[in-house]
Amino acid sequence: MMDDLELVYEDVDPGRHRRRRKKGRSGLAMILVVVILGALGGGAWYGANKLGDFFAVPDYETAGSSDTSVKVKKGESIADIGNNLMHADVVKSAKAFVNAAKENPDSTKIQPGTYKVRKQMRAKDALAMLLDLKNKITTKVTLREGLTIGGTLDALSKATGIPVADYKALIADPVALGVPDFWFKRNDGKPVEKSIEGFLFPDTYEFEPGFTAESVLKAIIFRFNQEMEALDFLNKVQNERKISPFEALVVASLAQVESGNVDDLGKVARVAYNRAYKKNMPLQFDVTANYWLEKQGKPTKSSSDLTAAELNDTKNPYNTGASSKGLPAGPISNPGSAALKGAMDPPPGDWVFFVAVDKEGHSAFAVTDDEHRANIRKACQAGVLSGDACK
């Protein structure tokens, strides 16, 4: 064999003398070479495949089985999320999820929250589920502008399934829920009703699984504080209106309920300011009588059905009837952003009267009694007012 191998190497150089080969032995050598090379090639192929398997990233090959949920926390990296998914048996490996995220430019848009996913999913499918907000598990509730405490707690209870009693047990101490104590001060010498009314900011809220009555209320108060800061409400009403923030909040709550149209919120606030501070007149807002009825657990009424005794109830701390001047003891509703802006920066004007004059709720404003009576006639002609008011 050594001679044959030497012959092979010699054949590579054409200048050397060639000896005559023995056909039998040469053929056997060639067969052996082919066998050896084949074995080496097969081994290399097998080894390469085994090596590829060793370095392959484990990933499930299905769209998943049973439903489960995972939580994405604020500030978590893609690797953190991948590890959480792997431990929950949603993906087979964190690396597979990281690789899927690298291939999807939208992966940076994953939002914090709790998501519905499935166990044993392909990593790319798990990523897709986290990017689809339809899979985000939340409890949503919308609090509209002008709701009272009662209306707000009813809406929260209906949406969250937490009994109203659980919420009521917490609202006696608004400061503990996040209302800064400085709010309950006023400059007009009137008493302060330390209540959560006015601080339950109207908005749409989403609560993640695990919420409680306390966490819900604190989230709403937190949103109120955010809005106050965004509007610079405290500084503006103190520096420009020359009143306490609490008094301005009271006016915003009055305007929110009295105004039939968002366009008039600021003008209604101006009427309240003119009557309370410039003219030393009673507000005579019917809504404060109805608020007192609701506080006592009694049914509210339309303005035309309120009696003189109800409109001038001296036991009512929110009374704004003929016998009571100035602002009531506290807010009578939870005003939205537009009403807060109206109270913070009302349009200039000397109006002290207003009345709704169309079916869309727009009001006409007046300075004198004669102007006001003329506006009342317009309201009667439009069918907004009727009965004794139009006689």
C-alpha positions in Angstrom: 0.0 0.0 0.0 2.8 2.3 0.7 4.1 1.8 -2.8 0.7 2.6 -4.2 0.3 5.7 -2.2 3.7 6.8 -3.3 2.6 6.2 -6.9 -0.3 8.4 -6.4 1.8 11.2 -5.2 4.3 10.6 -8.0 1.6 10.7 -10.6 1.0 14.3 -9.6 4.4 15.2 -11.1 4.5 14.5 -14.9 8.3 14.9 -15.0 9.0 11.8 -13.0 9.4 8.3 -14.4 6.3 6.2 -14.2 6.4 2.6 -13.4 3.8 0.2 -14.8 1.0 -0.2 -12.4 -0.6 -3.5 -11.4 -4.2 -3.1 -12.3 -5.7 -5.2 -9.6 -3.9 -3.5 -6.8 -4.6 0.0 -8.2 -8.3 -0.7 -8.5 -8.5 -1.9 -4.9 -6.7 1.3 -3.8 -9.2 3.5 -5.6 -12.1 1.7 -4.1 -10.6 2.1 -0.6 -10.1 5.8 -1.2 -13.6 6.3 -2.3 -14.9 4.4 0.7 -12.7 6.4 3.1 -13.7 9.7 1.5 -17.4 8.7 1.6 -17.2 7.8 5.2 -15.4 11.1 6.0 -18.0 13.1 4.0 -20.9 11.3 5.7 -19.4 11.9 9.1 -18.9 15.5 8.3 -22.5 15.9 7.1 -23.8 14.1 10.2 -21.6 16.2 12.5 -22.6 19.4 10.8 -26.3 18.6 11.3 -25.6 17.6 14.9 -23.7 20.9 15.4 -26.6 22.8 13.8 -29.0 21.2 16.2 -26.8 22.1 19.1 -26.8 25.8 18.2 -30.5 26.0 17.1 -32.8 28.2 19.2 -35.6 26.1 20.8 -39.0 27.3 19.7 -42.4 25.8 19.7 -43.9 24.9 16.3 -47.6 25.6 17.0 -49.9 28.6 17.6 -50.4 27.5 21.2 -52.8 25.5 23.4 -54.6 26.6 26.5 -55.1 30.3 27.4 -53.0 32.0 30.0 -51.9 35.5 30.9 -48.6 37.4 31.4 -47.8 40.8 32.8 -45.4 43.2 31.1 -44.0 45.7 33.5 -43.0 49.2 32.8 -39.3 49.4 31.9 -38.8 45.7 31.1 -36.5 44.8 28.3 -37.3 42.4 25.5 -35.1 39.9 27.2 -37.0 40.3 30.5 -40.3 39.8 28.7 -38.9 36.7 26.9 -37.8 35.2 30.2 -41.2 35.8 31.7 -42.9 34.1 28.7 -40.5 31.2 29.0 -41.1 30.7 32.7 -44.9 30.8 32.0 -44.4 28.1 29.2 -45.7 30.5 26.6 -42.5 30.3 24.5 -39.9 27.5 24.5 -36.9 29.8 25.0 -36.3 33.5 25.8 -33.8 33.6 22.9 -36.5 32.6 20.4 -38.6 35.6 21.6 -35.6 37.9 21.4 -34.9 36.8 17.9 -38.6 37.3 16.9 -38.5 40.8 18.3 -35.3 41.6 16.3 -37.1 40.7 13.1 -40.2 42.8 14.0 -39.6 46.5 14.1 -42.9 47.0 16.0 -41.6 45.0 19.0 -40.5 48.4 20.6 -44.2 49.3 20.8 -45.1 46.7 23.5 -47.0 48.5 26.2 -47.0 47.6 29.9 -50.0 45.6 31.1 -51.5 42.2 31.5 -52.1 40.2 28.3 -54.0 37.1 27.2 -51.7 34.7 25.5 -51.5 30.9 24.9 -49.2 28.3 26.3 -46.5 26.7 24.0 -46.7 29.2 21.1 -44.2 30.1 18.4 -42.3 33.1 19.6 -43.4 35.3 16.7 -47.0 34.5 17.5 -46.5 35.4 21.2 -45.0 38.7 20.1 -47.9 39.4 17.8 -50.3 38.8 20.7 -48.5 41.3 22.9 -48.6 43.9 20.2 -52.4 43.5 19.8 -54.1 45.7 22.4 -57.2 43.6 22.0 -55.4 41.0 24.1 -54.7 43.5 26.9 -56.7 42.5 29.9 -58.3 45.6 31.6 -61.5 46.7 33.2 -62.7 49.9 31.5 -65.0 52.6 32.9 -65.9 56.0 31.6 -67.0 58.7 34.1 -68.8 61.5 32.3 -68.7 65.1 33.2 -71.1 66.4 35.9 -71.6 63.1 37.8 -72.0 63.4 41.5 -70.3 61.2 44.0 -73.4 58.9 43.9 -73.4 58.7 40.2 -69.7 58.1 40.0 -69.7 55.3 42.6 -72.6 53.6 40.9 -70.7 53.7 37.6 -67.5 52.3 39.2 -69.4 49.5 40.9 -71.1 48.5 37.8 -67.9 48.3 35.8 -65.6 46.8 38.4 -68.0 44.5 40.3 -66.9 46.1 43.6 -69.9 46.9 45.8 -70.7 50.6 46.3 -70.4 50.1 50.0 -66.7 49.3 49.6 -66.2 52.6 47.9 -68.3 54.6 50.3 -66.2 53.2 53.2 -63.2 55.0 51.8 -64.4 58.4 50.6 -64.9 59.9 54.1 -61.2 60.8 54.0 -60.3 62.3 50.7 -56.8 63.3 51.8 -56.0 59.6 52.4 -57.0 58.9 48.8 -54.6 61.6 47.5 -56.4 64.9 47.6 -53.9 67.4 49.0 -55.1 68.9 52.2 -54.5 72.5 51.0 -57.6 72.2 48.8 -59.9 72.5 51.7 -59.3 76.1 52.3 -61.2 79.1 51.1 -60.9 82.9 51.2 -64.5 84.0 51.3 -65.2 83.1 54.9 -67.8 80.4 54.0 -67.6 76.9 55.6 -65.8 74.1 53.7 -67.5 70.7 53.1 -64.5 68.3 53.2 -65.7 65.9 50.6 -64.4 63.9 47.7 -67.0 65.7 45.5 -65.3 67.6 42.7 -62.1 65.5 42.8 -63.4 62.4 40.9 -62.1 63.6 37.6 -64.2 62.5 34.6 -62.3 60.4 32.1 -62.0 56.9 30.7 -60.0 54.6 33.1 -58.5 51.2 32.5 -57.8 49.0 35.6 -55.5 46.0 35.4 -56.4 42.7 37.1 -55.9 42.8 40.9 -57.4 46.3 41.4 -59.3 47.2 44.6 -61.8 49.9 45.6 -58.9 51.9 47.1 -56.6 51.6 44.1 -59.4 52.6 41.8 -60.2 55.8 43.8 -56.6 56.6 44.1 -56.1 56.3 40.4 -58.9 58.7 39.8 -57.6 61.3 42.3 -54.1 60.9 40.8 -55.6 61.8 37.4 -57.3 64.8 38.9 -54.0 66.0 40.3 -52.4 65.5 36.9 -55.0 67.7 35.3 -54.6 70.4 37.8 -50.9 70.5 37.1 -51.4 70.4 33.4 -53.8 73.4 33.5 -51.7 75.3 36.1 -55.1 75.7 37.8 -53.8 76.5 41.3 -51.6 79.4 40.2 -54.0 80.9 37.7 -57.0 81.0 39.9 -55.1 82.4 42.9 -53.1 85.0 40.8 -55.7 86.0 38.2 -59.1 85.3 39.9 -57.8 86.2 43.4 -59.7 83.3 45.0 -58.8 79.9 46.5 -58.5 76.9 44.2 -61.4 75.3 46.2 -63.7 78.2 45.3 -62.8 78.0 41.7 -63.5 74.2 41.8 -67.0 74.9 43.3 -67.7 77.3 40.4 -66.5 74.8 37.8 -68.9 72.2 39.4 -71.8 74.6 39.2 -71.1 75.6 35.6 -70.7 71.9 34.6 -74.3 71.1 35.8 -76.0 74.5 35.0 -74.6 74.8 31.5 -76.6 73.0 28.8 -73.8 73.3 26.3 -70.0 73.3 26.4 -69.9 76.6 24.7 -71.4 78.3 27.7 -69.3 76.9 30.5 -67.1 79.9 30.8 -70.0 82.4 30.7 -71.9 80.5 33.4 -68.8 80.6 35.5 -68.6 84.4 34.9 -72.2 84.8 36.1 -71.3 82.9 39.3 -68.3 85.1 39.9 -70.3 88.3 39.2 -73.1 87.3 41.6 -70.9 86.0 44.4 -68.1 88.5 44.4 -69.0 91.6 42.5 -72.8 92.1 43.1 -73.1 90.3 46.4 -76.2 88.6 45.0 -77.5 85.0 45.8 -76.6 82.7 42.9 -80.1 81.2 42.7 -78.9 78.1 40.9 -81.7 75.4 41.0 -79.1 72.7 40.7 -77.9 73.2 44.3 -81.4 72.4 45.6 -81.4 69.1 43.6 -78.0 68.3 44.9 -79.2 68.5 48.5 -82.1 66.3 47.7 -79.8 63.7 46.2 -77.5 63.9 49.3 -80.5 63.1 51.5 -81.4 60.1 49.3 -84.4 61.8 47.8 -85.4 61.9 44.1 -84.3 64.9 42.2 -86.8 67.1 40.3 -86.9 69.3 37.3 -86.4 73.0 38.0 -90.1 73.8 37.5 -91.1 71.2 40.1 -88.8 72.4 42.9 -90.8 74.1 45.7 -89.9 77.4 47.2 -89.1 75.6 50.5 -86.6 73.4 48.6 -85.0 76.3 46.8 -84.6 78.2 50.0 -83.9 75.5 52.5 -81.7 77.1 55.2 -80.6 73.7 56.4 -79.0 73.0 53.0 -75.3 73.9 53.2 -75.4 74.1 49.4 -78.3 76.5 49.3 -78.0 79.3 46.8 -81.6 80.6 47.1 -82.8 84.1 47.7 -81.7 83.9 51.4 -78.2 82.8 50.8 -75.4 84.8 49.2 -72.0 83.5 48.0 -70.9 80.1 46.9 -72.1 76.8 48.4 -70.1 74.8 50.9 -68.4 72.7 48.3 -68.6 71.3 44.7 -71.9 69.8 43.6 -70.5 67.7 40.8 -67.3 66.5 39.3 -66.3 68.9 36.5 -64.4 68.0 33.4 -61.5 69.8 31.8 -63.6 72.3 29.8 -65.5 73.4 32.9 -62.3 73.8 34.9 -60.9 75.9 32.1 -64.1 78.0 32.1 -63.8 78.6 35.8 -60.1 79.3 35.6 -60.4 81.8 32.7 -64.0 82.9 32.1 -64.7 85.3 29.3 -65.2 89.0 30.4 -68.7 90.2 30.9 -71.1 91.7 33.4 -73.8 89.1 33.1 -75.8 88.1 36.1 -78.6 86.2 34.3 -78.8 83.4 31.9 -81.5 81.1 30.5 -81.5 78.2 27.9 -83.0 79.4 24.7 -82.8 76.5 22.3 -83.1 72.7 22.2 -79.3 72.3 21.9 -78.9 73.8 25.4 -77.4 77.2 24.4 -78.1 80.0 26.9 -78.7 83.7 26.4 -76.9 85.9 29.0 -78.1 89.2 30.3 -77.0 92.1 32.5 -80.3 93.7 33.3 -83.8 92.4 34.3 -85.3 93.7 31.0 -82.7 91.8 28.9 -83.3 88.7 30.9 -87.1 88.9 30.5 -86.6 89.3 26.7 -84.4 86.1 26.7 -87.1 84.3 28.7 -89.6 85.2 26.0 -87.2 83.7 23.4 -87.0 80.5 25.4 -90.8 80.3 25.6 -91.1 80.9 21.8 -88.6 78.1 21.2 -90.5 75.7 23.5 -87.6 75.5 25.9 -89.7 77.0 28.7 -93.4 76.7 29.4 -96.0 77.1 32.1 -95.7 79.8 34.7 -92.3 80.8 33.4 -93.9 82.1 30.2 -96.8 84.0 31.7 
